[in-house]
Amino acid sequence: MKFRLLSLALALLCWMPPAWSQTVGFINPGRANEPYWLGVSEAMQAAARSLGVKLEIQYAERDPARALQLGREIAARAQRPDYVILVNEKGTLVENARVLGAAGIKTFAAFSGLLPQERARWAPRKGLPQLLGSLEPRAEDAGYLTAKALIRQALADAPNGDRPQLLAIGGDRSTPVSIQRNEGLRRALAEHPQVELVQQSFADWRRDLAAETMAGMLARHRQARRLWTGSDLMAFGAMDAIEAAGQQVARDWHISSINTSNEAMKAVIDGRLKALAGGHFLAGAWSLVMVYDYHHGHDFAAEGLALERPMFMLFDRAEAQRFLARFGEGLGELDFRPYSKTFNPKLKRYRFDLAELLKARP
């Protein structure tokens, strides 16, 4: 019996991550009160706790100059982190990777990596020797999944011979994530030419600007009753304008969006959002898993240095209820060790799956 207890204790010790096995910084491009980027930070903190990583998060407050300043400050420290996870928000990745690399700090890009025009000169581990690689959610999937769901509903509801009209509000014209989500929308429309995109505008990811944009659309396109949006905040802005015009969102409109905020999940449940895709908020946590594995001798180079992986799932009412029941009060303690090659040496390819996390026991 004593031998069995000793064996069990040793097994548990081997399974537990070492305290502060490494130190990692994250320059979060969002604001400290911004729901999406707070969710990103919360997921990364959960991953760090389960892996035994000391994680420091600093917010750039949507200011690229501040993001670069934070990079310089980290590089100038006497006690520096082993790694810094960066986001290529408004072209800040190369400069921050250069400054941090010159200080001997390895970097990794999450959410958005090098731009196409940057890759030839600044390839990971070559032009930027200390940039280990990048992990991006396949953003086109989000645009495609939500547009496809909206189009299916439109065709099911349309009288024979009628051509449904669709409106769209995207984030911006130049950010890679926005471009890819818009490409997903276009791909879905190309598969269903009987649906007409009558107008697409851009609202810079802002609720107030989306409300203004939608007010103009309502005046120009009185027959349209379907709206695709590139993020939940813009969807809520559009809803504000619809309700200000005296219409009821759940009754009169079919709206789709992207992100996993509690408000978005509740909108799916009460019918104000007819389609919602999300899961990409975990890209920072998955990146932390990859950096952890690299630090412990499991290089991800065999899978590629610039990884783009599917991370989105489409939420219906039942999935939204499950998400809120599991994560509505915060992510809490999530175990990311099952996704690590360090803890699972037989794992050959990373599995980045929100649906699997949803099914995991708290």
C-alpha positions, 0 to 999 in steps of 0.5 A, a space after each residue: 500500500 505504501 509503495 502504491 501511494 508513493 508511486 501515485 504521489 510521484 506520478 502526480 508530481 511529474 504531471 504538475 507543471 513546475 512553478 515559474 518554469 519560464 517568464 513570458 510577457 504579452 503586449 496586448 494591443 487592446 484597451 484594459 477595459 475592452 471585453 474582447 482583449 480582456 477575454 484574450 488576457 483571461 484565457 492566457 492567464 488560465 493557460 499560464 497557471 496550468 503550465 506554470 508560466 509567469 505571465 505579465 500582460 501590458 495594454 497598448 490601449 489601441 495605440 501603436 506608439 504605446 505598443 512600441 514604447 512598451 517593447 522598448 521598456 521591456 528590452 531595457 529592463 535588467 530582469 527581462 522575460 524569456 519570451 514576449 508574445 506580440 500582435 502585429 497590430 497596425 504594423 508594430 510586429 517587426 519593430 518590436 521583434 527587432 528591439 526585443 531580439 536585440 536585447 536577447 528576448 525571443 518573441 512570438 506573434 499571436 493573432 496576426 503575424 507578418 504582413 505579406 509585404 514583410 515576409 520576404 525580408 523579415 522571416 521568422 528565425 532569419 530576418 528576425 532571428 529571435 522571432 520564433 514564429 506566429 499563430 493566426 486564427 483562420 479569420 476567413 472561416 468566421 466571415 464564411 460561417 456567419 455569412 453562410 448561416 445568414 444566407 441559408 436562413 434568407 433563402 429558406 424564408 424568401 418567396 420563390 423568385 425573390 432575391 434576398 438583400 444583404 447588408 454588411 458592416 466590416 471592421 476596416 479596409 486594411 487590417 488583415 483580420 478584417 480583410 479575411 473576414 470580408 473574404 469569407 463573406 464574399 466566398 459565401 456570397 459567390 456560392 449563392 449568387 441569388 443573394 444580393 449584397 446591396 451595400 457594405 460599409 466599415 465602422 472601424 470596429 466601433 459601436 457608435 460608428 456602426 450605429 451611424 452607418 446602420 442609420 444611413 443604410 436603413 434610410 437607403 435600403 428599406 427592403 433589406 432585413 439581413 445584416 452581416 457584421 464583422 464583430 459583436 460591438 458593431 452588431 450592437 451598434 447596428 441594433 441600436 440604430 434599428 431600435 431607434 428607427 422603431 423596429 424590433 431586432 429579433 422580429 424584423 432582422 436577421 443579424 450575424 456577428 463574430 466574437 464570444 462576449 457574454 452579451 453576444 451569447 445572450 443575443 443568440 439566446 434571445 434571437 437578436 443574433 441569428 448566427 455567431 462565430 467565435 473561438 479566436 480569443 484563445 489564440 493567445 493561450 494556444 500561442 503560450 502552449 507553443 512557446 512553453 513547448 519550445 522552451 522545453 525542447 519541443 520545437 513546433 518548426 515541423 508544423 511550420 513557422 507561420 501557422 494559420 489554424 481553424 479556431 472558429 465554431 458557429 454558435 446556436 442557442 444551445 451552444 451559446 447556453 453551454 458557453 455561458 454556463 461554462 464561461 459566463 462568470 469567467 474562464 476560471 481554471 482551464 487545463 491546457 496541458 492536454 494540448 501540450 507536446 511537453 505533457 503529451 510526447 505522442 502528440 504530433 500536431 496541435 489541436 486548437 479546439 474551443 468545442 473540446 474545451 467546452 466539453 471539458 469538465 471544470 
